[in-house]
Amino acid sequence: MKENIINRAISVLDANFQEGGFTIPSKGLYPFQWKWDSGFIAVGLAHYNTDHAKKEIETLLNAQWDNGFIPHIVFHTDDDSYFPGHDFHRSDLHPLSSKQYKSTGMTQPPVTGFILQDMLNIVDDKEDMLNFIKGQIDKVYDNHVYFYENRDPQNEGLVYIYHNWESGTDNSPVWDDIWDTMNPPEYTFERKDTTHVDASERPSKREYDHYLYIIDIAKQNNYDDTKIAELSPFLVQDPLFNAMLIKSNQALIELYGMIGGNDDKIAYLRKNQEKSIASFNKKLWNTELGAYVHYDLRNEKPIRHISSSSFSPLFAAIPSKERAEVLVHTMMERFGGDDKYLCASFDPTDDRFDPRKYWRGPVWINMNWMLYRGLKDYGYQEIAERVKNDSIELIERDGFFEYFDCRKDTGKETRKGYGGDNFSWSAALIIDLLKD
Ligand code: DGY
């Protein structure tokens, strides 16, 4: 069984690997290179094709801007089957954007640091991989410096995102609170995603109006960070995004330690790491809910809803043991019933929960992969195994879908897999889970 899934996963990844040296997340729906997808994909590739794994990261980092920014989508081709494409995003408006690659002017969770360390842990030829890392690590470091110097207006060690697409959890019900504060114009545009996937599984037209409007504000200001911090109606400190930064900081500190001779960089990372973890625990923890939550920096208030992002700090060693206990208890109480697969992307006890709609409820394999590792690190072996086995069962049952209904009993609807099929990170991370 295990070998069979791994072989099928390899076929998915190989079919999605492109001539340009990167992997598309899913044919049709996502035809370019996405930042956090690339990271998770490289973990899977490292298990069987080191050259492709290295190429994946190299290609992404080649598109870095001169200010250290790494964009969320790199448009390697002129494919017009995706909206909004490069002609909408117009990364050329920023004076320091890449001259060689068209991209978006927003980013995605900073996974690349810990991915480099994972790649090193996975491969047999450590020397070869460490050499590769030596050639790439400063770009990831520069990306972290970019975040701390440009995305932390109150100097707290917590960086903001200015768009829901930067969070990776695109249409999470968490953002509904922000949409309530906005009234964007009605845009006229042709959706492409709903020609690939049923509209009931994707964000609504009105949600897209909000998404486009925020980009328009950023574009009117040539993607200037200071202006965005001043003007964007969406300005959020996201626990998932900041946990990824903290996890990657730690990886960079350890990798630089192995490489040697980078004391100033290690000192910079350490200083920020300490501040980030302290602020994270102080500002993003919600005692009443017993969970980490998002903070709306524009309107200066916490967003009181629990999502799978609330548990991601376990992966980055952020909570104390005592706090981890509370967090896991909250998770099991709300998300962990016997009638459910772990772990829904949004609180199943919340009115906004929707089991089939993208980030409004379904199980995602990348979130489960991080949760599995976090739970294991904190000693929750049994729950960790359940997260792993649930992930494998869902994939074995329906295939390498983008996301899955978390309910065990779905009535007449027997299918659980939704969104894009042959989805790369579902394949990549199942390989890693099965090899663990
Ligand atoms: C999409 O188009 O839905 C992407 O997830 C944006 O990153």
Residues whose N, C-alpha, C, O or C-beta is under 5 A from the ligand:
A	BS01	DGY	F83 W165
